[in-house]
Amino acid sequence: MPYRTLHAVLSHRQRGSAMAQWCIAALPLLILGSICIELSQWHATRQQFALLAQRTVDAAALDGGTTAALRKHWLKNQPARAMAPATVCVTDPVAKLVADFADLALSRRLGKKVIRHDHIEQQHQDALKRGWPGGRGPKSRATIFAANLLSIEVTIRYRPVNPWVRQIVNPVIMRIKHRAIMQSHRPNLSQPCFESDQRS
């Protein structure tokens, strides 16, 4: 084989080998970059939902702390652009708390059983006088202080942006918890949860 022909063949093979080596070296970097982008998206989504949950619970605590109030303030504060679907649940045992701590006089006046949100210390002393150990109600095993905390858990179902990641995990489940002190009288709940993507 002539020298020039041999040189051309070897050069072509070397270029092909170099390209293959570059692809092998670049693939982990591309995967790492994709993972970093995906993780930043997860973090941004979690932060967005955490802020929304905080605003929602703080507003709902002024509005009875019901599921309907939570849903109303969630939709009011939700950004216009689409968000991942989520389930929002009140995690307090509200029915048991109302059974233990409903204020009878206030409930008669309002026409429904409610937990009074003020005079908390006096209510605690009354519970102790009833002989409840530590002021804890017999059904809820909680105090009036706990009965005046609104606690929620948000379960987010996030769909990864990267198709490679979606092959491994889809959806990504994230959970956020938040609580606020009740600033209004607390009734019982018709249901503990609602879906964030149901507007009707």
Secondary structure, 3 states (H helix, E strand, C coil): CCHHHHHHHHHHHHHHHHHHHHHHHHHHHHHHHHHHHHHHHHHHHHHHHHHHHHHHHHHHCCCCCCHHHHHHHHHHHCCCCCCCCEEEEECCCHHHHHHHHECHHHHHHHCCCEECCCCHHHHHHHHHHCCCHHHCCCCCCCCHHHHCEEEEEEEEEECCCCHHHHHHCCCEEEEEEEEEECCCCEECCCCCEEECCCCC
